[in-house]
Amino acid sequence: MAVPKRRKTRSKMRMRRAHWRVSPPTYSSCPQCREPKLPHRVCSNCGHYAGRQAVETE
């Protein structure tokens, strides 16, 4: 099995980890109430998903 002969330097390790940043969540608007919601999730405001009432809300 291959094993590294030398330890990775600090700069090489930081170069590799430079792209680990977290991207902000993307939002889409609900077609019923136009509130922002996460894609592929039930709208927390009106309870609709895929054009139908999925969850009863008050």
HUKAHU-V987249 format. One record per helix or strand of 2 or more residues. SS is the DSSP state (H for helix, E for strand). FROM is the first residue (numbers start at 1). LEN is the number of residues. If there is no record, write none. Layout:
BEGIN
ss=<SS SS>
from=<FROM FROM>
len=<LEN LEN>
END
This chain:
BEGIN
ss=<H E E E E>
from=<10 27 36 48 52>
len=<10 3 3 2 2>
END
